Amino acid sequence: MRIRQILLATTLLLAAALPATAQDKPYKEGTVWSVSFIKVKPGMFDVYMRDLASARKQLMAEAKKQGLIVSEKMLSGSSMGQGDWDLMLMVEYKNWAAFDGLSDKFDAIALKTVGTEEKQVQMMVKRTEVREIVGDKVFQEISFK
């Protein structure tokens, strides 16, 4: 009877330890990236980049200064077809919690750096003439432990 109790207790302890072992992942979670995939219309790349430089550069600098973002990057390359993107805009955030209340914070920065809501809408409408947003994704960076 005593041996059965010891075996049962050992089995229960091992069963409890298995989920803890299974949760040990071979990677660690890092920063979170918001990525926009842009298709710039033929011959309009420099026009679009000048437009981005006038507003996005100030917006991102202020967001970084306020600690809302960690960094931002842009990658340019050739598209593989008509519906493919050729410009990737990336914004790095400390973690998922950084998204809490982020819209209001960015709206305040845009008001300060770009101007009124009307001016912001005019700018966005103007951009539709030179580019198309193919899609947006949010990723979390991971690395091996």
FENPEGI-V315157 format. One record per backbone hydrogen bond with DSSP energy under -1.0 kcal/mol. CO is the residue of the C=O (numbers start at 1). NH is the residue of the N-H. E is the energy in kcal/mol with one decimal. If there is no record, write none. Layout:
co=CO nh=NH e=E
co=CO nh=NH e=E
This chain:
co=1 nh=5 e=-1.7
co=2 nh=6 e=-2.0
co=3 nh=7 e=-2.7
co=4 nh=8 e=-2.7
co=5 nh=9 e=-2.5
co=6 nh=10 e=-2.6
co=7 nh=11 e=-2.6
co=8 nh=12 e=-2.5
co=9 nh=13 e=-2.2
co=10 nh=14 e=-2.4
co=11 nh=15 e=-2.6
co=12 nh=16 e=-2.0
co=13 nh=17 e=-1.7
co=14 nh=18 e=-1.6
co=17 nh=21 e=-1.9
co=18 nh=22 e=-2.5
co=19 nh=23 e=-1.4
co=21 nh=24 e=-1.1
co=23 nh=25 e=-1.1
co=26 nh=145 e=-1.9
co=28 nh=143 e=-1.9
co=31 nh=141 e=-3.2
co=32 nh=93 e=-3.6
co=33 nh=139 e=-3.0
co=34 nh=91 e=-2.3
co=35 nh=137 e=-2.6
co=36 nh=89 e=-2.5
co=37 nh=134 e=-2.5
co=37 nh=135 e=-1.4
co=38 nh=86 e=-2.8
co=38 nh=87 e=-1.8
co=39 nh=132 e=-2.2
co=41 nh=44 e=-2.3
co=44 nh=48 e=-2.7
co=45 nh=49 e=-2.6
co=46 nh=50 e=-2.2
co=47 nh=51 e=-1.9
co=48 nh=52 e=-2.6
co=49 nh=53 e=-2.6
co=50 nh=54 e=-1.6
co=51 nh=55 e=-1.2
co=52 nh=56 e=-1.5
co=52 nh=57 e=-1.3
co=55 nh=59 e=-2.3
co=56 nh=60 e=-3.1
co=57 nh=61 e=-1.9
co=58 nh=62 e=-2.3
co=59 nh=63 e=-2.2
co=60 nh=64 e=-2.3
co=61 nh=65 e=-2.3
co=62 nh=66 e=-2.2
co=63 nh=68 e=-2.6
co=64 nh=67 e=-1.2
co=71 nh=92 e=-3.1
co=73 nh=90 e=-3.2
co=75 nh=88 e=-3.2
co=81 nh=84 e=-1.3
co=86 nh=77 e=-2.3
co=87 nh=38 e=-3.2
co=88 nh=75 e=-2.5
co=89 nh=36 e=-2.7
co=90 nh=73 e=-2.6
co=91 nh=34 e=-2.8
co=92 nh=70 e=-3.5
co=93 nh=32 e=-2.3
co=95 nh=98 e=-1.0
co=96 nh=99 e=-1.8
co=97 nh=100 e=-1.8
co=99 nh=102 e=-1.8
co=101 nh=105 e=-1.4
co=102 nh=106 e=-2.8
co=103 nh=107 e=-2.6
co=104 nh=108 e=-1.9
co=105 nh=109 e=-1.7
co=106 nh=110 e=-3.0
co=107 nh=111 e=-2.2
co=108 nh=112 e=-1.6
co=109 nh=113 e=-3.1
co=110 nh=114 e=-2.7
co=110 nh=115 e=-1.9
co=116 nh=120 e=-2.3
co=117 nh=121 e=-2.5
co=118 nh=122 e=-2.3
co=119 nh=123 e=-2.1
co=120 nh=124 e=-2.2
co=121 nh=125 e=-2.6
co=122 nh=126 e=-2.3
co=123 nh=127 e=-1.9
co=124 nh=128 e=-1.2
co=126 nh=129 e=-1.3
co=127 nh=130 e=-1.5
co=127 nh=131 e=-1.6
co=130 nh=41 e=-2.6
co=132 nh=39 e=-3.2
co=135 nh=37 e=-3.2
co=137 nh=35 e=-3.5
co=139 nh=33 e=-3.4
co=141 nh=30 e=-3.3
co=143 nh=28 e=-3.1
